[in-house]
Amino acid sequence: MANDKSFKIKNGLKAGRYLGSNGTETAGTVGYNLAGASYDSKSFSTITQNGNASGVFFKPDGTKAYVVGPATNAVLYQYGLSTAWDASTGSYDSVSFTLTDNAGSVFFKPDGTSMYVMNSTDDALDKYNLSTAWDITSSSYSQSFSHSTQDNNAKGIFFKPDGTKMYIAGWTTDKVYEYNLSTAWDISTASYVQDLSIRPDITNSNPTGVFFTPDGLNMIVSVLTDALICKYSLSTAWDISTATYTNVSLDVTGVATNPYQIAFKPDGIKMFVISPTTDGVFQYSTVGYTQTLDLATGGTFSFTPSGATTVSFSNPPASGTATGFALEVVNTGGYTITWPSSIKWHLGAAPTATATKELYTFVTTDGGTTYYGKLAGSDIA
């Protein structure tokens, strides 16, 4: 029996192996990512038309931007972008429209036939109808809604895509307010629902802009104090009572200092922030990168991140099979790597990514419910 090489693994656990073949890595992108956001060094100036611009809205195709601000004596200005969603190509179209009162922000119905302007004179939201979609010179005043009971100095405005809800950022109270509209897009039918305090850890945070992702599960708020763009997660879509701060924010100090209204490209990979302090509309990349490792295709993986990257594992072996795999990360940019929460790391904490080549090893025995991970080597030449 001394040469008998058969053995049993306790509790019936099957021995796996490190698969020798290279596995498949699938790269992807996600939008509305503030954690890895960066300034594109692209902007267009508003100072010639408006030396204190505070509101901006983009046409859905990215070829037009509409700008308002109280310093212009109630004028809405139109800018054209010769390359869609590229702020560096923005220039004044010599098209404008005189509003009934001074304005702080602007929002358009998706089809461009109505626009909503935050009236900073009367503490109200004004609606205008456009007889020709997206042609602001065809605008005519329609109706008004007072928000003074909730906040007498509101700044930002946002509507749910179907027009049945609207949200207002209140400067005085440091809150975002939610309203229901019994008739879509008709602000005369708006009724107050609830509110959410914004960043109570910041004294007088002064929220100036509010934006929701298309699914209603994320809310992004510009905070004047500390020049931050902050992200909230909603467990129930469009219900701000379920919103929690994600502890993810972007500091725009020195670029869009004192940020006001914010806008995004529809896929969420570009964000635009208007600043009355630095007199322009500034463009940021807000794309997040993903990397999925298919464990059914091999046991060795390698990728080079293009930015902050979230890693995930797919198709682990069945529970009861011990399988290990190795990952090489050529992280020459030193980007942040976010790992699955299912990993239990050697020494109790995920290693910090460095600007070099790194080697990681992982093992799972329970069908991917838990992975045991370790940084096997770093600063590899």
C-alpha positions as CSV (number, residue, x, y, z in Angstrom):
1,M,0.0,0.0,0.0
2,A,3.0,2.3,0.3
3,N,2.9,3.0,-3.4
4,D,-0.9,3.3,-3.5
5,K,-1.4,6.9,-4.8
6,S,-5.2,7.0,-4.5
7,F,-6.6,9.3,-1.9
8,K,-9.9,10.9,-0.8
9,I,-10.6,14.5,-0.1
10,K,-12.5,15.2,3.1
11,N,-16.2,15.9,2.8
12,G,-16.2,14.8,-0.8
13,L,-14.6,17.9,-2.2
14,K,-13.3,17.3,-5.7
15,A,-9.9,18.4,-6.6
16,G,-9.7,20.8,-9.5
17,R,-6.7,22.3,-11.3
18,Y,-5.3,25.4,-12.6
19,L,-6.4,25.2,-16.2
20,G,-3.5,25.7,-18.5
21,S,-5.3,27.5,-21.3
22,N,-5.8,31.3,-21.5
23,G,-9.3,32.3,-20.6
24,T,-11.6,34.8,-22.2
25,E,-11.7,38.4,-20.8
26,T,-14.6,40.6,-21.9
27,A,-14.1,44.3,-21.7
28,G,-17.0,46.7,-21.3
29,T,-18.0,50.2,-20.3
30,V,-20.6,51.7,-18.0
31,G,-21.7,55.4,-17.8
32,Y,-22.4,57.9,-15.0
33,N,-19.2,56.8,-13.3
34,L,-18.0,59.6,-11.0
35,A,-15.4,57.4,-9.2
36,G,-13.1,57.4,-12.3
37,A,-14.3,60.7,-13.8
38,S,-11.7,63.1,-15.3
39,Y,-11.8,66.5,-16.9
40,D,-11.4,66.3,-20.7
41,S,-9.8,69.7,-21.0
42,K,-12.7,70.7,-23.2
43,S,-15.2,73.5,-22.7
44,F,-16.9,76.5,-24.3
45,S,-17.1,79.9,-22.8
46,T,-20.4,81.7,-21.9
47,I,-18.8,84.9,-20.7
48,T,-19.5,87.0,-23.8
49,Q,-23.2,86.3,-23.7
50,N,-23.6,85.6,-20.0
51,G,-21.1,86.5,-17.4
52,N,-22.9,84.5,-14.7
53,A,-24.4,81.5,-16.5
54,S,-25.9,78.9,-14.1
55,G,-28.1,76.7,-16.2
56,V,-27.4,74.4,-19.2
57,F,-29.4,71.8,-21.1
58,F,-28.3,69.8,-24.1
59,K,-30.5,68.7,-27.0
60,P,-30.6,64.8,-27.0
61,D,-28.4,64.6,-30.1
62,G,-25.7,66.7,-28.5
63,T,-25.6,69.4,-31.3
64,K,-27.2,72.2,-29.3
65,A,-26.8,73.6,-25.8
66,Y,-29.1,76.1,-24.1
67,V,-27.7,78.4,-21.4
68,V,-29.4,80.7,-18.9
69,G,-28.2,82.8,-15.9
70,P,-29.5,85.7,-13.8
71,A,-26.8,88.1,-15.0
72,T,-28.3,88.3,-18.5
73,N,-31.5,90.0,-17.5
74,A,-33.6,87.0,-18.3
75,V,-32.2,85.7,-21.6
76,L,-31.8,82.2,-22.8
77,Y,-28.9,81.6,-25.3
78,Q,-28.4,78.8,-27.8
79,Y,-25.0,77.3,-28.6
80,G,-24.1,74.9,-31.4
81,L,-21.6,72.1,-31.2
82,S,-20.1,71.3,-34.6
83,T,-19.2,67.9,-33.2
84,A,-21.9,66.4,-31.1
85,W,-21.1,66.2,-27.4
86,D,-17.7,67.8,-27.9
87,A,-17.7,70.9,-25.7
88,S,-14.6,72.2,-27.4
89,T,-16.6,72.7,-30.6
90,G,-19.3,74.8,-28.9
91,S,-20.0,78.4,-30.1
92,Y,-22.8,80.9,-29.8
93,D,-25.4,80.5,-32.5
94,S,-26.5,84.2,-32.3
95,V,-29.9,82.8,-31.2
96,S,-31.6,83.9,-28.0
97,F,-35.0,84.3,-26.3
98,T,-36.0,86.8,-23.7
99,L,-37.7,85.2,-20.7
100,T,-40.4,86.7,-18.4
101,D,-38.0,86.8,-15.4
102,N,-34.4,86.1,-14.5
103,A,-33.5,82.4,-14.7
104,G,-31.3,79.9,-12.8
105,S,-31.7,76.7,-14.8
106,V,-33.5,75.2,-17.8
107,F,-35.0,71.8,-18.7
108,F,-36.6,70.6,-22.0
109,K,-39.3,68.0,-22.6
110,P,-37.7,65.2,-24.6
111,D,-39.4,66.2,-27.8
112,G,-38.3,69.8,-27.6
113,T,-41.9,71.2,-27.6
114,S,-41.8,72.5,-24.0
115,M,-39.1,74.0,-21.8
116,Y,-39.1,74.7,-18.1
117,V,-37.1,77.6,-16.5
118,M,-36.3,78.1,-12.9
119,N,-37.6,81.6,-12.2
120,S,-35.1,83.2,-9.7
121,T,-37.2,86.3,-9.4
122,D,-40.6,84.9,-8.4
123,D,-39.4,81.6,-6.7
124,A,-41.3,79.7,-9.3
125,L,-40.8,77.3,-12.2
126,D,-42.0,78.7,-15.5
127,K,-43.2,76.6,-18.5
128,Y,-42.9,77.8,-22.1
129,N,-44.3,76.1,-25.2
130,L,-42.3,75.9,-28.4
131,S,-44.4,75.9,-31.6
132,T,-41.3,74.5,-33.4
133,A,-39.4,71.9,-31.5
134,W,-36.0,73.0,-30.2
135,D,-36.4,76.5,-31.8
136,I,-36.3,78.8,-28.7
137,T,-37.4,81.8,-30.8
138,S,-40.8,80.0,-31.2
139,S,-41.3,80.0,-27.4
140,S,-44.3,81.4,-25.6
141,Y,-45.0,81.6,-21.9
142,S,-47.6,79.0,-20.7
143,Q,-47.8,78.6,-16.9
144,S,-46.0,78.8,-13.6
145,F,-45.6,76.7,-10.4
146,S,-44.5,78.1,-7.1
147,H,-42.0,76.1,-5.0
148,S,-41.6,78.8,-2.3
149,T,-43.4,76.7,0.3
150,Q,-40.6,74.1,0.0
151,D,-37.7,76.4,-0.8
152,N,-37.6,80.1,-1.7
153,N,-34.3,79.9,-3.6
154,A,-34.4,76.8,-5.7
155,K,-31.8,76.3,-8.4
156,G,-31.8,72.9,-10.2
157,I,-34.7,71.2,-12.0
158,F,-35.1,67.7,-13.5
159,F,-38.1,65.7,-14.8
160,K,-38.7,62.0,-15.0
161,P,-38.6,61.0,-18.7
162,D,-42.4,60.4,-18.8
163,G,-43.1,63.8,-17.2
164,T,-45.0,62.4,-14.2
165,K,-42.4,63.5,-11.6
166,M,-40.1,66.5,-11.2
167,Y,-37.3,67.2,-8.8
168,I,-36.0,70.6,-7.5
169,A,-32.7,71.4,-5.9
170,G,-33.3,73.8,-3.0
171,W,-30.5,76.1,-2.1
172,T,-31.9,77.6,1.1
173,T,-32.9,74.3,2.7
174,D,-30.1,72.1,1.3
175,K,-32.6,69.6,0.0
176,V,-33.9,67.9,-3.2
177,Y,-37.7,68.0,-3.5
178,E,-39.8,65.4,-5.3
179,Y,-43.2,66.3,-6.9
180,N,-45.9,64.2,-8.7
181,L,-47.6,65.6,-11.8
182,S,-51.1,64.1,-12.2
183,T,-51.0,65.2,-15.9
184,A,-47.6,64.6,-17.4
185,W,-45.6,67.7,-18.1
186,D,-48.3,70.0,-16.8
187,I,-46.7,71.8,-13.8
188,S,-50.1,73.2,-12.7
189,T,-50.9,69.6,-11.6
190,A,-47.7,69.3,-9.5
191,S,-48.0,68.3,-5.9
192,Y,-45.2,68.0,-3.3
193,V,-44.3,64.4,-2.2
194,Q,-41.2,64.4,-0.1
195,D,-37.6,65.7,0.2
196,L,-34.1,64.5,0.9
197,S,-31.4,66.4,2.8
198,I,-28.2,66.7,0.7
199,R,-24.8,66.1,2.3
200,P,-25.7,66.9,6.0
201,D,-22.0,66.5,6.7
202,I,-21.4,69.7,4.8
203,T,-22.7,72.9,6.5
204,N,-24.8,74.8,3.9
205,S,-24.1,72.4,1.1
206,N,-26.2,74.5,-1.3
207,P,-27.3,72.0,-4.0
208,T,-27.5,73.7,-7.3
209,G,-28.2,71.0,-9.8
210,V,-30.0,67.6,-9.8
211,F,-29.9,64.7,-12.4
212,F,-31.2,61.2,-12.6
213,T,-29.9,58.3,-14.6
214,P,-32.6,57.0,-17.1
215,D,-33.5,54.1,-14.9
216,G,-34.2,56.3,-11.9
217,L,-31.8,54.3,-9.7
218,N,-29.1,56.9,-9.4
219,M,-29.3,60.6,-8.5
220,I,-26.4,63.0,-9.1
221,V,-26.4,66.4,-7.3
222,S,-24.0,69.3,-7.7
223,V,-23.0,70.9,-4.4
224,L,-21.8,74.5,-4.5
225,T,-20.0,74.3,-1.2
226,D,-16.7,72.3,-1.7
227,A,-17.4,72.2,-5.5
228,L,-18.6,68.6,-5.5
229,I,-20.7,66.4,-7.8
230,C,-22.2,63.7,-5.5
231,K,-23.8,60.4,-6.4
232,Y,-26.8,58.8,-4.7
233,S,-28.2,55.3,-5.1
234,L,-32.0,54.7,-5.0
235,S,-33.3,51.2,-4.0
236,T,-36.7,52.1,-5.6
237,A,-36.5,54.0,-8.9
238,W,-37.5,57.6,-8.7
239,D,-38.3,57.5,-5.0
240,I,-35.9,59.8,-3.2
241,S,-36.9,58.4,0.2
242,T,-34.9,55.4,-0.8
243,A,-31.8,57.4,-1.8
244,T,-28.5,56.9,0.1
245,Y,-25.2,58.7,-0.5
246,T,-22.7,56.3,-2.2
247,N,-19.7,58.2,-0.8
248,V,-18.7,58.8,-4.4
249,S,-18.1,62.4,-5.4
250,L,-16.1,64.4,-8.0
251,D,-14.2,67.5,-6.9
252,V,-14.4,70.1,-9.7
253,T,-12.5,72.8,-7.9
254,G,-10.3,74.8,-10.3
255,V,-12.3,73.8,-13.4
256,A,-16.0,74.2,-12.9
257,T,-15.6,75.9,-9.6
258,N,-19.0,76.5,-7.9
259,P,-20.9,74.0,-10.1
260,Y,-24.5,74.6,-10.9
261,Q,-26.6,72.6,-13.4
262,I,-25.2,69.4,-14.7
263,A,-26.0,67.4,-17.9
264,F,-25.0,64.1,-19.3
265,K,-24.6,62.5,-22.7
266,P,-27.5,59.8,-22.9
267,D,-25.1,56.9,-22.5
268,G,-23.6,58.5,-19.4
269,I,-20.0,58.6,-20.6
270,K,-19.7,62.4,-20.7
271,M,-20.8,64.9,-18.1
272,F,-21.1,68.7,-18.6
273,V,-21.0,71.1,-15.7
274,I,-21.8,74.9,-15.9
275,S,-20.0,77.3,-13.6
276,P,-20.9,81.0,-13.1
277,T,-17.5,81.4,-11.4
278,T,-15.4,80.2,-14.3
279,D,-17.8,81.3,-17.0
280,G,-18.3,78.2,-19.1
281,V,-19.6,74.7,-19.7
282,F,-16.9,72.1,-18.9
283,Q,-16.8,68.5,-20.2
284,Y,-15.8,65.4,-18.1
285,S,-15.4,61.8,-19.0
286,T,-17.5,59.7,-16.7
287,V,-17.0,56.3,-18.3
288,G,-16.3,53.3,-16.1
289,Y,-14.5,50.2,-17.5
290,T,-15.5,46.6,-16.7
291,Q,-13.6,43.4,-17.2
292,T,-15.3,40.0,-16.9
293,L,-13.3,36.8,-16.6
294,D,-15.0,33.7,-17.9
295,L,-13.8,30.9,-15.7
296,A,-15.2,28.2,-18.0
297,T,-12.7,29.1,-20.7
298,G,-9.4,28.8,-18.9
299,G,-7.3,29.4,-15.8
300,T,-5.0,32.2,-16.8
301,F,-6.1,35.8,-17.6
302,S,-4.5,39.1,-18.4
303,F,-5.8,42.6,-19.1
304,T,-4.5,46.1,-19.3
305,P,-7.0,48.6,-17.8
306,S,-7.8,51.8,-19.8
307,G,-9.1,53.5,-16.6
308,A,-10.7,52.7,-13.3
309,T,-12.0,49.1,-13.8
310,T,-14.5,46.9,-12.1
311,V,-13.6,43.2,-12.3
312,S,-16.1,40.3,-12.2
313,F,-16.0,36.5,-12.6
314,S,-18.4,34.4,-14.5
315,N,-19.2,30.7,-15.0
316,P,-17.4,29.3,-11.9
317,P,-17.3,25.5,-11.5
318,A,-20.0,23.8,-9.5
319,S,-19.8,23.8,-5.7
320,G,-17.6,21.1,-4.4
321,T,-14.9,21.5,-7.0
322,A,-11.8,23.4,-6.0
323,T,-10.6,25.5,-8.9
324,G,-7.9,28.1,-9.0
325,F,-7.0,30.7,-11.6
326,A,-4.4,33.4,-12.1
327,L,-4.7,37.0,-13.3
328,E,-2.1,39.3,-14.7
329,V,-3.0,43.0,-14.5
330,V,-0.7,45.3,-16.6
331,N,-1.7,48.4,-14.7
332,T,0.7,50.9,-16.2
333,G,-1.7,53.7,-15.6
334,G,-2.1,52.9,-11.9
335,Y,-5.9,52.9,-12.3
336,T,-8.2,51.9,-9.5
337,I,-9.4,48.3,-9.6
338,T,-12.7,47.4,-8.0
339,W,-12.9,43.7,-7.1
340,P,-16.0,41.5,-6.5
341,S,-17.2,41.7,-2.9
342,S,-17.2,37.9,-2.8
343,I,-13.4,37.8,-2.6
344,K,-11.8,37.1,0.8
345,W,-8.3,38.6,0.6
346,H,-5.1,37.4,2.1
347,L,-4.3,39.6,5.1
348,G,-7.9,40.8,5.1
349,A,-7.9,43.7,2.6
350,A,-7.7,44.1,-1.1
351,P,-4.3,45.2,-2.3
352,T,-3.8,48.7,-3.7
353,A,-3.3,48.8,-7.4
354,T,0.1,50.1,-8.5
355,A,1.4,51.5,-11.8
356,T,3.1,48.3,-12.8
357,K,2.5,44.6,-13.7
358,E,0.8,42.6,-10.9
359,L,-0.1,38.9,-10.5
360,Y,-3.1,37.7,-8.6
361,T,-4.2,34.2,-7.7
362,F,-7.7,33.1,-6.7
363,V,-9.4,29.9,-5.5
364,T,-13.1,29.0,-5.1
365,T,-14.6,25.8,-3.7
366,D,-18.3,26.7,-3.4
367,G,-19.4,27.5,-6.9
368,G,-18.2,31.1,-6.8
369,T,-20.0,32.2,-3.7
370,T,-16.6,32.9,-2.1
371,Y,-13.2,33.4,-3.7
372,Y,-9.9,33.4,-1.8
373,G,-7.6,35.9,-3.4
374,K,-3.9,36.9,-3.0
375,L,-1.5,39.3,-4.6
376,A,1.2,36.9,-5.7
377,G,3.6,39.4,-7.1
378,S,3.9,43.1,-8.0
379,D,6.5,45.4,-9.6
380,I,7.0,42.6,-12.1
381,A,9.4,43.6,-14.9
